[in-house]
Amino acid sequence: MLHQIKGIENIDSPALVVMHETVIKNIEEMVRMVNGDVNRLRPHVKTHKTAEGIQLMQAVGINKFKCATIAEAELLGMNNANDVLLAYQPVGPKIERLLKLTQQYSTTKYSCLIDNIEVAKQIGQLFDEHGLEINVYIDVNVGMNRTGILPDEGAVVLHEAIQKTKGLSFSGIHAYDGHIRQSNHLEKEILCNEVFQPVLNLMNTFSSRNTKKPILIAGGSLNFATHSTKIDRESSPGTPIFWDHGYQRICPDQQYKPALFVLTRIISIPTPNRICVDLGYKAISSEDDISMRVYFPSYPALKPVAHSEEHLILETPIPHTFKIGDILTGLPNHVCPTVALYDSLIEVKNNEVSGAWQVLARRRKINC
């Protein structure tokens, strides 16, 4: 695959290679899934962390985004995004960093998540001291059990506290259902609708107490096929811009194509049935079982069996024709943390190396 691209032989490995035309098609598919209504899209930038990814989405009219770090939020401000949700409850120094961000990029409307009254008061106090107000969404726990407040009376009490806190402006609810990972779309849809019913009840409660209709920001990439059909919410897919092997397996209901591949080279053949490539922990996400971390589309029989900082050992069929120096094309199982390992992505246009995308927001801090 990658070895057929003009100029690829000059690229050192390991490297991440982004296929420009496929990215555009994936963004178009994202828009198609909401019937062209880009106002119902709030893509997450954690997957690509690049100005180029932001700009390609803005080119089709998408200008509301979600992010997970202050650096990602700043990159969006640097690219004049209209509306940015920091999908994180800022605590400690992050509250002041968020304040500085809103001051530095005043034309971007920033918001953040809240699931705790005391934190809400701390955020409100700091913004109010500077004569400012920050939009906030209540983070509701629908079963992921990672962050958020349960959709019960506690969420109503938190809503009331936000309404009374200077420096805060209530915008709506955020809920992420990343625990629903069945590969069968019908099963996922049933579970998704079930866990969101209490959220919809909360929305009705908040609507009756609010002067403006609350916004619901729901889900991520896993259940985008369900949320994209609901006109009462904004959906937050991130992975579709690049896609990966993990989502290919568990989301057959979504028609995205892999747009980001890892380029690696064979550096040794230590035994007749094993090859070693330069794809260590520092080059591919190691969060999954070793057998699943990377998939080689042209050689599906290759099986990862050992992994270290700079090396990945692959078991091969016997006999084989691999040679030291051969280029292999890998598809990450989880693309988001893999991208975060690289300073830049090699861009391919028209089957030719054409430049690079800087992964600027892989840094913990840009300016603010």
N, C-alpha and C positions, 0 to 999 in steps of 0.2 A: 504493500500500500504506500507508505510514506517514501520508500526507496525509489518510487517512480516519479516523485515530484522533482521538478527542475531546481537545482541548487541545493537540494537537501543534503547532499554528500558533504557540503561545507559546514553544516551545522554540527557543533559539538553535542555530545550526548552525556547525560540524559537531557531531554528538552521536551517542552510541551508545544504542540503544533496545533494552531487554530485554523480551521477551514472557513474562510470568510463567507463564501456563498452559502454554506450549510447553516451558519449562524443566522444569516438573513432569513432563510427558509424557516428556521425554528421560531424566530420572532414572528414571522407571518402566521405560522400555525398557532402560536399563542393568541394572536389577535383573532384569528378565525374561530377559536374555541369560545370566545365571548361574543361571537356574531358581530365583530368589528367595533364593539363598544369599548374603546380603550379606557374610558372612565371607570370601568369595572376591573381594571388591572392595576396592581401595585407590585411589580416584580421585585424580588429580593436580589440585591447586588452581591451577596456574600459568595455566590458561585464564581463570578468573573473578576470582581474588584478592579475593574478597568474603566478608564474614560471612554474607550472605544465601545465597550459593551453598552454603557449608558447612552452614548450618542446614537448608536444604531437603533435603540429603542425609541429615543426621542424623535428620530427621523420618521417613525410611523405614528407619532402622536402620543406616545406614552410619556407621561411626565409626573407620575406619582410613583414613588419607590419606597421600598423597605430595606433596612440595613441592620447590622448587628453590632457595629463598632463605631466609635467616634470618628475614626479615620475614614471608614466607608461613608459616614454621614458628611464628612468634610469633602470628600471626592465628589459627592453629589452636588454640594454647594458650589464647588469649583466649576461644575459643569451646568450651573444655572437650572437645576431641577426645581420644579415648582413646589412640590409637596414631598416631604421626607419624614418617614416614621422610623425612629430609632427603636427597633423591636427588642428593647432591653430596658429594664428598670435601672436607671443610673443611681449609683450609691457612691459615697465618699467623694474623691476628686473628680469623678465623672460628671457630677452635677455642675461643678464650676466649668468643666470643659464644654459641656453642653451649652451653658450660658454664653461662653465665649464664641461658640460656633454660631449661635443665633445672632450675635452682635456682628461677627465678621461677614456672615452671608445673610444679610437682612432681607434680601428679596426671596429667599427660600423659606417656605413655611415649615418649620420643624415641629415634631411632636415626639413623645416618648411614651413608654408603658409604665403603669403603676399597678401594684397589687397590695400595697401596704399603706395604711393611714399615716404612720410616722414618717415614712419616706416621702409621701405626698406633701406633708407639711414642710419638710426640709427643702424640697424642690421649690415649692411655692414661695417660701420665705426668701430664698436667694433671688429668685426672679423678681419678686415684688420689691425687694430692696433696690433693684436697678431699674425700677419703673417698667418692667417687662412682664409678659404673660406667656406661658408655654402651653401648647395644646397637649392634652394627655388622653390616653386610651386606657381603660381598665383591662388588664390582662387576665383573662378568664381561663381557668384550668378545666379542660373538657376530657381529661383522662391521660394526658401525656405525663402528668405529675412531675414536671420539671420546674415550671414557674406558674404564676397565676394564682388567682383566688377562686374558690369554688363558686359556681353559679347559684348561690343561695342568699340568705338574708345578709351575710357578710358583705357581699358585693353591693347590695343596696345601701348598707351603712357607709361603705367606702365612697360610693357615688355621692351620697349626701355630704360627706366630709370634703370631697373635691369641690362641690358647689359652693361651699362656705370658705374655701381657702383662697386668699388673694394670691395672685401670681399664676394660678392654674385656670385653664379653660377646658372643660370636659368636651371631648370630641366623639367618643364612642367606645366600642368593645373590640378587643383583639383576642382571637382564639386560634390556637394551633393544634391540629389533630394528627401529629406525626406518629402517634402510636398505632394508627389504623393503617396496616401495611399489607393487607391481603392482596394477592395478585388478581383475584376475581373481582371485576369491577362492580358487579351487583352486590356482592357481600360488602365491599367497601362503602358503597353508596348507602346501603341500609344502616350500617353502623355510624356513618358520618351524619346522616339525618337524625339518628337517635341521640347522639351526644350533643348535637347542636340545638335540640328542642329547648332545653333549659336556657340556652343563650338567647334564643328568639323570645322566650318569655321575659328575660331580663330586658331585652331591647324594648319590648312593649311597656314594661314598667318605667324604664328611663324616658321613653318618649312621652309618657303622660306627665312626667315631672320636669321635662326640659323645654326650653323655649325653641330649640332647634332639634331636628330629627337626628339622632345619633347615627354614626357610621359603623358598620360592621366590617371588620377586616378579618378574613377567614382563611385558614389552611395554608398549605405550601404547595410543593410540587406533587406530592404523593396523591392527594385527593383533588387535584385541580380539575380533573374530568367531572367531578361532582359539583364543586363550587362554581365552576365557570358557567354552569347552567342556571345559577340562581341570580336573579336580577336585584336581589335585596342586599348584596354584599360586594365588597372588593376582594379579589383573589390575589394571592401572593406567591406565584410560582417563581423559583429561582433557577433550578437545574435545567429547565428546557433550553436555555440559551446554548448550552454545550451538550447536555444529556450525558449519561454514563451507563456502564454495564449493569450496575445495580438497579437503576430505574428501568432499564430495558427489560429486566427480568420481572419486576414486580408491578410495572405499569404498562402492560401490553395494550391497554385501552388508550394510550397516548401515542401519537404518531410522529414523535420527534426522531431526528437522526443524530448519531454521534458527530459532534463538530470539533471535539478536542481529543487529540491522541498524544500518547507519550512515545517519543523516539528514544530507542535504546539500542545499544550495540553489544554483540557477543564479545566478551573480553577473554574468555577462557573456556576450554572444554576439558574439565578435570577428570571425567570418566566417560566411557562410551555412551552412557545413557543420561548424561547431565551436561548442561551448558550453564555458564555464568554470564549474566548481563549486568550493566552498570546502572541498576535501578534499585538502589538501596532505600532505607527508611527516609532518607533526605530527598527522595525523588518521587515517591509514590506513597499515598496514605497507607498507614499500617494498622488502621483501626479494626479492619475486618479479619476473619480467619485467613491464614496465609494462602490457602487455596483460592481465595476469592479476590485478592487485592488488585489483580490486573488480569485482563483477558486478552489473548492474542487472536484477533479475528481470522488471520490467515493461517494460523497454526493452533486450532482449538484443542489439540491433544497435548500442548505444552502445559505442564503442571508445576506451579511454584511449590517448592518443598523446603526451602530455607531462605532466610532474609536477614540481612545485617545492614549496617549503616551505608555502605557503598555497593553492596552486592545483592543480587537476587539469583538464587539457584533454581533452574528449571529442569524438571525431568522430561526426557525426550524419548520418542519411540526409537527402537533399534531395528534396522539401520536408519540413519538420517544423513542429510547432506549439508548440515550447518557448518559454517566456517567462522573462524575468529575474524571479527571486523564486520560481519553481516549486520545490517540494520533490521530491527524488528519493530513492528507497530503494535503498541499496547493501548487498551481501552481501560481507563481507571474504573474500579468498582464504585468509588465515591469521588467525584470530580472536585467538589468544593474544597476539602482540606488538601487535595493534591495541588490545586492551583496556588494555594497559600504557601507552598514550598518554593515557588519560583519568583524571580524578580521580573521576568518577562515571558511572553508567549510569542512563539514564532508564527507569523501570519503567512498563510498561503492563499493567493488569489489566482484563479485561472491555472491551477496546477503548477504554480511557480512561487518560490519563496519571495515575499514582497515587502517584508518589514517586520516590526515587532510591536506588540501591545505591552506597555509597562503595567505591571500588577502593583500599582501605587498603593492601594489600600490594604496590601498584605502587611504593611507597617502598622504598628500600634498607634503611631502618631505621625501626622503630616505637618500641620502647624499648630492647630488648637489642642 
